[in-house]
Amino acid sequence: MSCDFLALALPGVQKLSPYVPGKPVDELARELDLDPAHIVKLASNENPLGPSPKALEAIRAELDALTRYPDGNGFDLKARLAERCRVTAEQVTLGNGSNDILDLVARAYLAPGSNAVFSQHAFAVYPIATQAAGAEGRAVPARHWGHDLDAMLAALDDATRVVFLANPNNPTGTWFGPQALADFLTQVPERVLVVLDEAYIEYAEGDELPDGLDYLAAHPNLLVSRTFSKAFGLAGLRVGYALSSPTIAEVLNRVRQPFNVNSLALAAACAALDDSEYLARSRRMNDAGMLQWEAGLRALGLDWIPSRGNFLAVDVGREAAPVYQALLREGVIVRPVGGYGMPRHLRISIGLPEENARCLEALAKVLTRG
C-alpha cells in the first residue's frame, strides 16, 4: 500500500492549487500543430522589445565563468541598486524574481495563527505564499476593480503580520495615488509589514503613481518589491529585489537561499540598469501600444479596465474562457483571469504594433463567430 504523501504535506500546502503560468508558444504549437513563428503570445506581460543589447553583451562576457558559483551576496547589483534607489546596500534583498521576495516575506513573517491582508483580484502569489506558510489570507473586496485601502485598513487585526499592496495591480492594471498611499501608511500599525509590489512601476511617468522609495525613510515597516522581468526585459533570467529597512533585509537574508540569483542574471541586471535608452524605448512602445489597444477595443465595442501597467484587462462581454480557447486556435495566446474572480475578462499584454493588430483581428473574428 503506497503512502499518501499529499496527506503528509503541511495543511496549507494540501489545499493549494499550483500556480498556472501563461501557456508557452511551443506548447500551443505542439497541441494544435501550429507554426511557432506564427503564434502571438500576449499572455505574460513580457517586454516585446527583447532584452537590452547591453544586457546581452554582459551575458556573453559572463559565459566563460559558468563553472563558478555566482556572488552569493550580489555585491555589484546591490551597489548599483542602492545608488539608483537612494538607499544603502544593506537595505537591498535580491530575489529569484520578485516572486521570490514575496515568498521570503511569507516564510519569515507568516505562520499558523497569523494573517495577511490583500485585495480581491490581486496577484495570485499573495494568497499562495500566505497559505503555504499556514497563515490566513484575507482578501478584501475590491473597489472599482482596485484596492479599497480603507477597507484593507479595517481588515487588519492583532494577528495581521503582512499586508500586500500592488501598484499598479496585476491583473487589473488599477492604481492608487501618492496621497492615498501616504494616508494608508500613516494608519497601518508599525508591527504590520507593508509589502508594496511595484513590478510595473517603470511604466509610470510623472507623479500619478507614488514612488515607494519616497516613503521608506519615514516607514520602517515598508518593503518595496520590484523586478527586472517587465520593463527591463529580463523575465527569463528571474531577478527581482526588495528595498526595506536594514533590519527587514537582514531577516529576509536569513531565509533566502544561497546563490538565489544566478551569475548571468546578476550581470544582465547590472547592465540593464545602465541602459536608460532601452527603458525609455520600452515606455514609448508601451504607451503607443496602449493607445493602439484602446482604439481597437473601442472599435469593437468592448470595455476594459484602465491600466498603468503593460497590459489591459478586457471585458469580452461574455464568459471569457471559450473566447480564450478560440483565440488559441487562431494562434493567439492571452491570459484568462477567471481564477481571479474575473470570468468575463481576458488579460492582454501590450506587444509590438503588429502583434497588437494580429490579436485585435483575431479577437474580432472570434467574437463575430459568437
C-alpha positions as CSV (number, residue, x, y, z in Angstrom):
1,M,0.0,0.0,0.0
2,S,1.6,3.3,-1.1
3,C,2.0,6.2,1.3
4,D,-0.3,9.2,0.8
5,F,2.3,12.0,0.5
6,L,-0.4,14.6,0.0
7,A,-1.8,13.8,3.4
8,L,1.7,14.2,4.8
9,A,2.1,17.7,3.4
10,L,1.6,20.8,5.5
11,P,-2.2,21.6,5.9
12,G,-1.9,24.9,4.0
13,V,0.0,23.2,1.1
14,Q,-2.6,20.4,0.9
15,K,-5.3,23.0,0.0
16,L,-3.2,24.8,-2.6
17,S,-3.6,24.5,-6.4
18,P,-0.4,25.0,-8.4
19,Y,0.1,28.4,-10.0
20,V,-0.8,28.3,-13.7
21,P,1.5,30.4,-15.8
22,G,0.7,31.7,-19.3
23,K,0.7,29.0,-22.0
24,P,4.2,28.8,-23.7
25,V,4.4,29.2,-27.5
26,D,5.9,25.7,-28.0
27,E,3.2,24.0,-26.0
28,L,0.5,25.6,-28.1
29,A,2.4,24.7,-31.3
30,R,2.5,21.0,-30.3
31,E,-1.1,20.9,-29.1
32,L,-2.6,22.4,-32.3
33,D,0.1,21.6,-34.8
34,L,0.8,25.3,-35.5
35,D,3.9,27.0,-36.7
36,P,5.6,28.6,-33.7
37,A,6.7,31.5,-35.8
38,H,3.1,32.5,-36.5
39,I,2.0,32.4,-32.9
40,V,1.5,35.7,-31.0
41,K,1.9,35.5,-27.2
42,L,0.4,38.4,-25.2
43,A,-0.2,36.5,-22.0
44,S,2.6,37.1,-19.6
45,N,3.3,40.9,-19.6
46,E,6.7,40.4,-21.1
47,N,8.7,43.2,-22.8
48,P,8.1,42.8,-26.5
49,L,11.4,44.5,-27.4
50,G,13.6,41.6,-26.3
51,P,16.4,42.2,-23.9
52,S,18.6,45.3,-23.8
53,P,21.7,45.0,-26.1
54,K,23.8,45.9,-23.1
55,A,22.3,43.1,-21.1
56,L,23.1,40.6,-23.9
57,E,26.7,41.8,-24.1
58,A,27.0,41.4,-20.3
59,I,25.7,37.8,-20.5
60,R,28.1,36.9,-23.3
61,A,31.0,38.3,-21.2
62,E,29.9,36.1,-18.3
63,L,29.6,32.8,-20.1
64,D,33.2,31.6,-19.6
65,A,32.7,31.7,-15.8
66,L,29.7,29.4,-15.7
67,T,31.7,26.8,-13.8
68,R,31.9,29.2,-10.8
69,Y,29.1,29.9,-8.3
70,P,27.7,33.4,-8.6
71,D,28.4,36.1,-6.0
72,G,26.0,35.0,-3.3
73,N,25.8,38.5,-1.9
74,G,25.2,40.1,-5.3
75,F,27.6,42.9,-4.3
76,D,27.7,44.7,-7.7
77,L,24.0,44.6,-8.3
78,K,23.2,45.7,-4.7
79,A,25.6,48.6,-5.0
80,R,24.1,49.8,-8.3
81,L,20.6,49.4,-6.9
82,A,21.5,51.3,-3.7
83,E,22.9,54.2,-5.7
84,R,19.9,54.3,-8.1
85,C,17.3,53.9,-5.4
86,R,18.9,56.3,-2.8
87,V,19.4,53.6,-0.1
88,T,22.3,51.6,1.4
89,A,23.3,48.2,0.1
90,E,22.2,46.8,3.5
91,Q,18.6,47.7,2.5
92,V,18.6,45.6,-0.6
93,T,17.5,42.0,-0.8
94,L,17.9,40.1,-4.1
95,G,15.4,37.5,-5.3
96,N,14.9,34.9,-8.0
97,G,12.3,37.3,-9.5
98,S,10.1,39.4,-7.3
99,N,8.0,36.2,-6.6
100,D,11.0,35.0,-4.6
101,I,10.8,38.2,-2.5
102,L,7.1,37.6,-1.8
103,D,7.9,34.0,-0.7
104,L,10.7,35.2,1.5
105,V,8.3,37.6,3.3
106,A,5.8,34.8,3.9
107,R,8.4,32.4,5.2
108,A,9.9,35.0,7.5
109,Y,6.8,36.6,8.9
110,L,3.8,34.4,8.4
111,A,2.8,31.3,10.4
112,P,-0.3,29.5,11.7
113,G,-2.4,31.9,13.8
114,S,-1.3,34.9,11.8
115,N,-2.9,36.5,8.8
116,A,-2.0,38.5,5.7
117,V,-4.3,41.1,4.0
118,F,-4.5,41.7,0.3
119,S,-7.1,42.9,-2.2
120,Q,-9.6,40.9,-4.2
121,H,-8.3,40.5,-7.8
122,A,-4.7,40.9,-6.6
123,F,-1.7,38.9,-7.7
124,A,-2.2,35.1,-7.1
125,V,1.2,34.7,-5.3
126,Y,0.0,36.7,-2.3
127,P,-2.6,34.1,-1.2
128,I,-0.4,31.2,-2.4
129,A,2.6,32.3,-0.3
130,T,0.3,33.1,2.7
131,Q,-1.5,29.7,2.6
132,A,1.8,27.8,2.1
133,A,3.0,29.4,5.3
134,G,-0.1,28.1,7.2
135,A,-1.4,31.7,7.7
136,E,-4.9,33.0,7.0
137,G,-5.3,35.0,3.8
138,R,-7.8,37.9,3.9
139,A,-9.0,39.0,0.5
140,V,-10.7,42.4,0.9
141,P,-13.4,43.2,-1.7
142,A,-12.1,45.5,-4.4
143,R,-13.5,48.9,-5.2
144,H,-13.9,49.6,-8.9
145,W,-11.6,46.6,-9.6
146,G,-8.8,48.2,-7.5
147,H,-7.6,48.3,-3.9
148,D,-10.1,49.6,-1.3
149,L,-7.4,50.9,1.1
150,D,-9.9,52.0,3.8
151,A,-11.4,48.5,3.8
152,M,-8.0,46.9,3.9
153,L,-7.1,49.0,7.0
154,A,-10.4,47.9,8.6
155,A,-9.4,44.2,7.9
156,L,-6.2,44.5,10.0
157,D,-6.3,43.0,13.5
158,D,-3.8,41.9,16.2
159,A,-2.9,38.7,14.2
160,T,-2.1,40.6,11.0
161,R,1.6,40.4,10.2
162,V,1.7,41.4,6.5
163,V,-0.4,43.5,4.1
164,F,0.3,43.1,0.3
165,L,-0.3,46.1,-1.9
166,A,0.3,46.1,-5.7
167,N,0.6,49.4,-7.5
168,P,-0.2,49.1,-10.4
169,N,-2.2,45.9,-9.7
170,N,-1.9,42.7,-11.7
171,P,-4.2,41.6,-13.4
172,T,-6.5,44.6,-13.3
173,G,-3.9,47.4,-14.0
174,T,-5.6,49.6,-11.4
175,W,-3.6,52.0,-9.3
176,F,-3.7,54.5,-6.4
177,G,-2.1,57.8,-6.0
178,P,0.6,59.3,-3.6
179,Q,-1.8,60.8,-1.1
180,A,-3.8,57.5,-0.8
181,L,-0.5,55.6,-0.1
182,A,0.7,58.2,2.4
183,D,-2.6,58.1,4.3
184,F,-2.6,54.3,4.3
185,L,1.0,54.1,5.7
186,T,0.3,56.5,8.5
187,Q,-2.6,54.4,9.7
188,V,-1.0,50.9,9.5
189,P,0.3,49.7,12.9
190,E,4.1,49.6,13.0
191,R,4.1,45.9,13.7
192,V,2.5,45.1,10.3
193,L,4.8,44.7,7.4
194,V,3.5,46.6,4.3
195,V,4.7,45.0,1.1
196,L,4.4,47.4,-1.8
197,D,4.7,45.4,-5.0
198,E,5.9,47.8,-7.8
199,A,6.6,45.2,-10.5
200,Y,5.3,47.6,-13.2
201,I,6.4,51.0,-11.7
202,E,8.9,51.7,-14.6
203,Y,6.0,52.1,-17.0
204,A,4.6,55.0,-15.0
205,E,5.8,58.5,-15.6
206,G,5.1,61.8,-13.8
207,D,3.6,61.9,-10.3
208,E,0.4,60.0,-11.0
209,L,1.7,56.9,-9.1
210,P,3.7,57.2,-5.9
211,D,7.3,56.1,-5.8
212,G,7.5,53.7,-2.9
213,L,11.1,54.7,-2.3
214,D,10.0,58.1,-1.2
215,Y,8.2,56.5,1.9
216,L,10.9,54.2,3.1
217,A,12.7,56.5,5.5
218,A,9.5,57.5,7.3
219,H,8.0,54.0,7.5
220,P,10.4,51.3,8.7
221,N,7.6,48.7,8.3
222,L,7.5,49.3,4.5
223,L,9.1,46.9,1.9
224,V,9.1,47.9,-1.8
225,S,9.4,44.9,-4.2
226,R,10.5,45.4,-7.8
227,T,11.6,43.2,-10.7
228,F,13.7,43.2,-13.9
229,S,11.2,40.9,-15.6
230,K,8.9,43.6,-17.0
231,A,10.2,46.9,-18.3
232,F,13.8,45.8,-18.1
233,G,13.1,42.8,-20.3
234,L,14.8,40.0,-18.3
235,A,11.8,37.7,-17.4
236,G,13.7,34.6,-18.5
237,L,16.6,35.3,-16.1
238,R,14.4,35.7,-12.9
239,V,15.9,38.6,-11.0
240,G,14.0,40.8,-8.6
241,Y,14.8,42.8,-5.5
242,A,13.3,44.4,-2.3
243,L,14.1,47.7,-0.7
244,S,13.4,47.9,3.1
245,S,14.9,48.8,6.4
246,P,18.3,47.1,7.1
247,T,16.6,45.1,9.8
248,I,13.9,43.6,7.5
249,A,16.5,42.9,4.8
250,E,18.7,41.1,7.4
251,V,15.7,39.0,8.4
252,L,14.9,38.1,4.8
253,N,18.5,37.1,4.2
254,R,18.2,34.5,7.0
255,V,15.7,32.6,4.9
256,R,17.0,33.5,1.4
257,Q,18.5,30.5,-0.4
258,P,22.3,30.9,-1.2
259,F,23.0,31.9,-4.8
260,N,19.3,32.5,-5.4
261,V,20.2,34.9,-8.3
262,N,22.5,33.3,-10.9
263,S,25.6,34.9,-12.4
264,L,24.0,35.7,-15.8
265,A,21.1,37.4,-14.1
266,L,23.4,39.5,-11.9
267,A,25.4,40.6,-14.9
268,A,22.5,41.3,-17.1
269,A,20.6,43.3,-14.4
270,C,23.6,45.5,-13.8
271,A,23.9,46.2,-17.5
272,A,20.1,46.8,-17.9
273,L,20.2,49.4,-15.1
274,D,22.7,51.4,-17.2
275,D,20.7,51.3,-20.4
276,S,18.4,54.3,-19.9
277,E,17.6,54.4,-23.7
278,Y,16.2,50.9,-23.6
279,L,14.0,51.7,-20.7
280,A,12.8,54.9,-22.5
281,R,12.1,52.8,-25.7
282,S,10.1,50.3,-23.6
283,R,8.0,53.1,-22.2
284,R,7.3,54.7,-25.6
285,M,6.4,51.3,-27.0
286,N,4.0,50.6,-24.2
287,D,2.4,54.0,-24.4
288,A,1.8,53.7,-28.1
289,G,0.6,50.1,-27.8
290,M,-1.8,51.1,-25.1
291,L,-3.3,53.7,-27.4
292,Q,-3.5,51.2,-30.2
293,W,-5.4,48.7,-28.0
294,E,-7.8,51.3,-26.6
295,A,-8.7,52.4,-30.1
296,G,-9.1,48.8,-31.3
297,L,-11.3,47.9,-28.3
298,R,-13.4,51.0,-28.7
299,A,-14.0,50.0,-32.4
300,L,-15.0,46.5,-31.2
301,G,-17.4,48.0,-28.7
302,L,-15.6,46.3,-25.8
303,D,-14.9,47.7,-22.3
304,W,-11.6,47.5,-20.5
305,I,-10.2,48.5,-17.1
306,P,-7.9,51.5,-17.4
307,S,-4.3,50.3,-16.7
308,R,-0.9,51.8,-15.7
309,G,0.9,48.5,-16.4
310,N,1.9,46.9,-19.7
311,F,-1.4,45.1,-20.1
312,L,-5.2,45.5,-20.2
313,A,-8.0,43.5,-18.6
314,V,-10.6,43.4,-21.4
315,D,-14.3,42.6,-20.7
316,V,-15.3,40.4,-23.7
317,G,-19.0,40.7,-22.9
318,R,-19.5,37.0,-22.2
319,E,-17.8,34.1,-20.4
320,A,-14.1,34.6,-21.4
321,A,-12.9,31.0,-21.2
322,P,-14.4,30.0,-24.6
323,V,-13.1,33.2,-26.2
324,Y,-9.6,32.3,-24.9
325,Q,-9.8,28.8,-26.3
326,A,-10.9,30.2,-29.7
327,L,-8.1,32.7,-29.7
328,L,-5.6,29.8,-29.1
329,R,-7.0,28.1,-32.3
330,E,-6.2,31.4,-34.1
331,G,-2.6,31.2,-32.8
332,V,-3.0,34.0,-30.3
333,I,-2.2,33.4,-26.6
334,V,-3.7,35.8,-24.0
335,R,-4.5,35.2,-20.3
336,P,-7.9,34.2,-18.9
337,V,-8.4,35.5,-15.4
338,G,-11.4,33.6,-14.2
339,G,-9.3,32.4,-11.3
340,Y,-9.0,36.0,-10.1
341,G,-12.8,36.3,-9.9
342,M,-13.0,37.9,-13.3
343,P,-14.8,35.4,-15.5
344,R,-15.6,37.9,-18.3
345,H,-12.1,39.3,-18.7
346,L,-9.0,38.4,-20.6
347,R,-5.7,40.0,-19.6
348,I,-3.9,41.0,-22.7
349,S,-0.3,42.2,-22.7
350,I,0.9,45.1,-24.8
351,G,3.0,43.8,-27.7
352,L,4.7,45.1,-30.8
353,P,2.4,47.0,-33.1
354,E,2.0,44.1,-35.5
355,E,1.3,41.7,-32.5
356,N,-1.4,44.0,-31.2
357,A,-3.0,44.3,-34.6
358,R,-3.0,40.5,-35.0
359,C,-4.6,39.9,-31.6
360,L,-7.3,42.6,-32.3
361,E,-8.0,41.0,-35.6
362,A,-8.3,37.5,-34.1
363,L,-10.5,38.9,-31.3
364,A,-12.9,40.5,-33.7
365,K,-13.0,37.2,-35.7
366,V,-13.7,35.1,-32.6
367,L,-16.4,37.5,-31.2
368,T,-18.1,37.8,-34.6
369,R,-18.4,34.0,-34.8
370,G,-20.0,34.0,-31.4
